[in-house]
Amino acid sequence: DLPQVLQDDYEGFLDPQIIDDFRDFADLCFEEYGDKVKHWFTINQLYSVPTRGYGLGSDAPGRCSPKVDSTCYAGNSSTEPYIVAHNQLLAHATVVDLYRTKYKIGPVMITRWFLP
């Protein structure tokens, strides 16, 4: 979950400022826990936040177009999921670039298991 203060201050992943803040947070985590953690994930479920949080409004922060759900407090389901996904990928790439030589890291994609 995104700290509420980042959502309140600049709309979280809608603003490119999140990239540097995310990098700084990751840096702190690596410094504090790097000797205890071998494998790191940068962002959990890259698909869910843009689609459910900014497209459908069903997850935090609950943004979507009024045509999608009239109870959403704000948002544009046509553009915001793409902006958020873009900024999430840039935040992930920034952390990967910073720590590639020190740690094992990667994103977590949402997956489904199917049997033939």
C-alpha positions in Angstrom: 0.0 0.0 0.0 1.1 3.5 -0.7 1.5 5.8 2.3 -1.5 8.1 2.5 0.7 11.2 2.8 2.0 10.5 -0.7 -1.5 10.1 -2.1 -2.6 13.3 -0.3 0.5 15.4 -1.3 0.7 14.6 -5.0 -1.7 11.8 -5.9 0.8 9.0 -5.5 1.6 7.1 -8.7 -0.1 9.7 -10.9 2.8 12.0 -10.3 6.4 11.2 -11.5 7.7 12.5 -8.2 6.8 9.0 -6.9 9.7 7.6 -8.8 12.4 9.3 -6.7 10.4 8.8 -3.5 10.1 5.1 -4.3 13.8 4.8 -5.0 14.6 6.6 -1.7 12.3 4.2 0.2 13.8 1.2 -1.5 17.3 2.5 -0.6 16.3 2.8 3.0 14.9 -0.8 3.0 18.0 -2.2 1.4 20.3 -0.4 3.8 18.2 -1.5 6.9 17.4 -5.0 5.8 19.9 -5.9 3.1 21.9 -8.3 5.3 18.7 -10.2 6.3 16.9 -10.3 2.9 18.2 -12.2 -0.1 15.4 -11.7 -2.7 13.5 -8.5 -3.1 10.3 -7.6 -4.9 10.0 -4.0 -6.1 6.3 -3.7 -6.6 3.6 -6.3 -5.9 1.1 -7.0 -8.6 1.9 -4.3 -11.2 -1.3 -5.1 -12.9 -3.7 -4.6 -10.0 -3.0 -1.0 -8.9 -3.5 0.7 -12.3 -6.6 -1.4 -13.3 -8.4 -1.8 -10.0 -7.2 1.4 -8.2 -7.4 3.8 -11.1 -9.5 2.1 -13.7 -12.4 0.4 -11.8 -12.0 2.2 -8.5 -12.5 -1.0 -6.6 -9.2 -0.8 -4.7 -7.3 2.1 -3.1 -7.2 4.9 -4.0 -10.7 4.3 -5.5 -10.3 6.5 -8.6 -12.3 6.0 -11.8 -14.5 7.8 -14.3 -18.1 8.4 -13.1 -19.3 6.3 -16.0 -17.4 3.3 -14.6 -18.7 3.8 -11.0 -20.5 6.8 -9.7 -19.1 6.3 -6.2 -15.5 7.0 -7.2 -14.3 10.2 -5.7 -12.3 11.3 -8.8 -10.4 10.0 -11.7 -10.3 9.3 -15.4 -10.4 5.6 -16.3 -9.3 6.3 -19.8 -5.9 7.8 -18.9 -5.0 7.3 -15.3 -4.3 3.5 -15.4 -1.8 4.1 -18.1 -0.1 7.0 -16.3 0.1 4.9 -13.1 1.4 1.8 -14.9 4.0 4.0 -16.6 5.2 5.5 -13.3 5.2 2.2 -11.6 7.4 0.7 -14.3 9.8 3.7 -14.1 9.9 3.4 -10.3 10.7 -0.3 -10.7 13.4 0.3 -13.3 15.0 3.0 -11.2 15.3 0.7 -8.2 16.5 -2.2 -10.4 19.2 0.1 -11.9 20.3 1.2 -8.5 20.5 -2.2 -7.0 21.2 -4.6 -9.8 24.7 -5.4 -8.8 23.9 -5.7 -5.1 20.7 -7.7 -4.7 18.2 -10.0 -6.4 15.1 -8.1 -7.2 12.1 -8.2 -9.5 8.4 -7.3 -9.8 5.5 -9.7 -8.9 3.0 -10.1 -11.7 -0.5 -11.4 -11.0 -0.8 -14.9 -12.3 -3.5 -17.4 -12.8 -3.1 -21.2 -12.8 -4.8 -23.2 -15.5 -5.0 -26.9 -16.0 -5.5 -28.4 -19.4 
